[in-house]
Amino acid sequence: MKHIRNFSIIAHIDHGKSTLADRFIQLCEGLSTREMSEQVLDSMDLERERGITIKAQSVSLQYKAKDGQEYQLNFIDTPGHVDFSYEVSRSLYACEGALLVVDAAQGVEAQSVANCYTAVEQGLEVIPVLNKIDLPAADPERVKAEIEEIIGLEADETIGVSAKTGENVDQVLEQLVNQVPPPKGDPDAPLKALIIDSWFDNFVGVVSLVRVMDGSLTRGDRIKVMSTERSHGVTELGIFSPKRHAKDTLKTGEVGYVIAGIKDIDGAPVGDTLTHEKRPCAERIPGFREVKPRVFAGLFPVDSSDYEDFRDALQKLRLNDAALHYEPEVSDALGFGFRCGFLGMLHMEIVQERLEREYRINLITTAPTVVYEVLTVDGETQPVDNPSHLPAVNKIDEIREPIIEANILVPQEFVGPVITLCEEKRGQQKNMHYHGKQVQLTYELPLSEVVLDFFDRLKSVSRGFASFEYDFKRFQAANLVKLDVLINGDRVDALSTIVHRDDAFHRGKELCERMKDIIPRQMFEVAIQAAIGSHIIARSTVKALRKNVTAKCYGGDVTRKRKLLEKQKEGKRRMKSVGKVDIPQEAFLAVLQVNKD
Amino acid sequence: MPPLALYVHLPWCERKCPYCDFNSHALDAPVPEADYLQALSADLAAEQHHTAGRPVTSIFIGGGTPSLFSPRAIGEILEAIDGTLGMSTDVEITLEANPGSAEATRFAGYHAAGVNRLSIGVQSFNDHHLKALGRIHDGREACNAIEAARRAGFERINGDLMFGLPGQNPEQAVADIDTLLELGLYHVSHYELTLEPNTVFHARPPELPDPDTRWEMQLACRERLERAGLQRYEISAWASPGQACRHNLNYWRFGDYAAIGAGAHGKLTLPGEAGVWRYHKHRIPQRYMALAGEAARNGWRRLAAEDLRFEFMLNALRLPEGFDESLFRERTGLDPSCIRGELAALAKDGLMECLEDDIRRWRPTGRGLDLLNELQGRFLPEAA
């Protein structure tokens, strides 16, 4: 055990985590140069494209240190986005140390700060590393000062590396071996293993990445998943090197994968504990919670005949994504679809993109909404994740909205605009600290405002320099109303939103204007209205199409004209008809895009 | 059997215009008149097998630039037609001509050869606009060409005009019509410039007037043509009484037309229950000439009921006078009940009207004509 080192890398997107990990693998000869594709660990196309990690992965490496000893280095990769902070906390729990990788030019960012705090709270040894020192804009001294001031880590001995060129990467491995403690744990105690992540494999079912805390796990063992109390026989276990490499036993302190014929992702939830059926451990590893979606949106196939395929695709995605929730939804405007729940906006975008890309389903997504709590006059509390399901006004005593605590890191020169933005978004300032050039702001904000466009706005008012992370705090009563959109007098359920009363007028007006630009001219005039209850608060008009005629005479050739008409018809088919009005897909997301400059 | 027309395609131009997506080919050598005439004559023989002995009531020689052919060659083509398919006594024979000075010298020859209607591709009288269109003639030549055509004895002359040209304003579009009227023309084909796929303009679009200006242009031109006493007898054709192009009307009324020449499209009703057939001739001139005759026929296929229904409407809806249900039955062999549902829906939207006489006559309203694509699109067969 004393030659095992379990560690994670905490890094902001683009700060070079994956490249550094690849260097480690190369230094330990986990793969030949030929086998190293661009970046080994981000295996999904989407992850690679966006430079983010969605699923935790791990790699076990044999490292011969300068002291002449051979060490087993287990690197546990963590998701790099606020939507997946729970998964991060579970990954960190499986480690004794973490590398904090900071871009030597850009400095510390909020997401890394939050993850770093989690690591420190969990008793991990955190080793700061400055990456990208080869860049001309690198400013190691300034960034070291930030690490000390903002995070409170000793940064004197911080090594500057370039993952790109490989410079100093070997020194980081030496630091890991010397500073990260070996795992503790009792090899003779009953088995206690943490599920760091689970995913679904078409051939073997659920594969779980686990960290053995106490005891050991051997092929053939009967194990029990403690939350479900279900037992399974272990058919295969092993490590990733980074190739899947089967072994007979995973010992105390080791990290590896387990396959036990589990057919359903919910059968091995992230954060849960595995133990032996016969000799179970006394209690579960603390901190397990069920992940709850916080953002909901309606997803509808553009072509209603895709509904069955859509359902199958969701089922398949769900196999790998316990955080994805869905249930059937019927919309007057959009027909049959599913109400889907996501961890956050990134999670939603990823799911949407996978459905369209991997499953080739053309979707209309309604504006995402948070889950509200409604207290009815009967004294009942009910969650509402769909504006069109809001009870009638006279049945509502109070609507409560989710409030988050946001931590924002921003360079001094942009503090003003960021504060203005937070105030505009109904934020309450809780804290403000100056750390050298950066300012740390803490605000309580309604989640609905964050879902709307906060992140984009934050980036734009700070020229991309501000970063933020958030945590759910509580539900809080607010003066909220349902804003409806009527098209030629018909209420379009999929366009309803819940907004603060103070914003309703402005929102309604902007929404009408945007809709006017998005909805193409039709054969008749289209009236767009925004309403609260029966009260119309804004309106706009799409004028009638004046002409649609192309009347060449092709000497009797009808094929070209037919092609043109078919193209026009196909364009219409990609829209949704509400009443007699054809509405393009982007109209349903326009609800989101108000307020944009 | 429906009346029979004949389309003759002569596929060469001196230079390809950047907006043109017709089957036209720039010349790099003299027109191979003799070889092409030989191919046309083999082609005519092939057509004769399918026309059921009907003489042609109209001939349209289009292109390309047919006026690149000598009057003698045109005369030979007409003789060959008369010797195979035959012509009715009042046959209308149109030739498309470029308004260049070289062509104008041949007009008398064409008239003598039997051509009795000339269609001149004026496009505009404004030199700037003509240049923007890549035309090789100028405004003065266009005026001269029309006068030459009249001097040559033509009583029926069409002028093609385009509007919505790069840099054009509504006053200039109307001025083009004024000039045409002053020259004493009684037939105008008035088209909006559209950027078609597979053209230079599609790849490198010129800056067109904005949609509002183009609409204003169209209204102003329309008003001018009406004031001059011309009648809009087709979506983009205006004529004084008796001047309407019978050949084109035959298309719009879903008559038959045989087709000869490279890339020419034909539509024929075969005797008995054999139905309505479409085809086209091989489009590359060299290959067309090598194939000669039946072998040049491509895409020979019988129209299914839903195609007949669509194609009839595609054509008939272009006519402001509309069509009788009896014509639909006669030309398609289908019961008119299969179009009444759509027509009634369009009537409800104010796009069509039904004149309840003895025979049921349908016609597009003014608004319907402005939205012609919408009307035609309603009759598209469902995608397979």
Contacts between the chains, C-beta under 8 A, distances in Angstrom:
chain1	res1	chain2	res2	distance
A	523	B	349	6.4
A	523	B	351	7.4
A	523	B	371	5.9
A	523	B	374	6.0
A	524	B	349	7.5
A	545	B	371	6.6
A	545	B	374	8.0
A	546	B	215	5.3
A	546	B	370	6.5
A	547	B	215	6.5
A	547	B	218	7.4
A	547	B	370	4.2
A	547	B	371	6.5
A	548	B	370	7.6
A	548	B	371	5.1
A	548	B	372	7.2
A	548	B	373	4.4
A	548	B	374	5.5
A	549	B	235	6.7
A	549	B	369	7.2
A	549	B	370	6.3
A	549	B	371	6.9
A	549	B	372	4.2
A	549	B	373	5.7
A	550	B	192	7.7
A	550	B	194	5.5
A	550	B	373	6.5
A	551	B	191	7.0
A	551	B	235	4.3
A	551	B	236	4.6
A	551	B	318	6.6
A	551	B	372	6.5
A	552	B	191	6.3
A	552	B	194	7.1
A	552	B	236	8.0
A	553	B	189	7.5
A	553	B	236	7.6
A	553	B	248	6.4
A	553	B	251	7.4
A	554	B	22	7.3
A	554	B	265	7.5
A	555	B	7	5.5
A	555	B	9	6.8
A	555	B	22	7.6
A	555	B	60	7.2
A	555	B	62	5.1
A	555	B	264	7.0
A	555	B	265	6.5
A	556	B	7	5.7
A	556	B	251	5.8
A	556	B	257	5.5
A	556	B	259	6.7
A	556	B	264	7.8
A	556	B	265	4.6
A	556	B	266	6.9
A	556	B	267	6.5
A	557	B	265	4.2
A	557	B	280	7.2
A	558	B	265	7.6
A	558	B	278	7.7
A	558	B	311	5.6
A	558	B	314	6.1
A	558	B	315	7.8
A	559	B	265	7.8
A	560	B	21	7.8
A	561	B	314	6.3
A	561	B	376	7.7
A	562	B	310	7.5
A	562	B	314	7.3
A	562	B	380	7.5
A	564	B	373	7.5
A	565	B	314	7.9
A	565	B	373	6.3
A	565	B	376	5.7
A	565	B	377	4.8
A	565	B	380	5.7
A	566	B	380	6.3
A	566	B	383	7.5
A	568	B	373	6.2
A	568	B	377	6.0
A	569	B	377	5.5
A	569	B	380	5.9
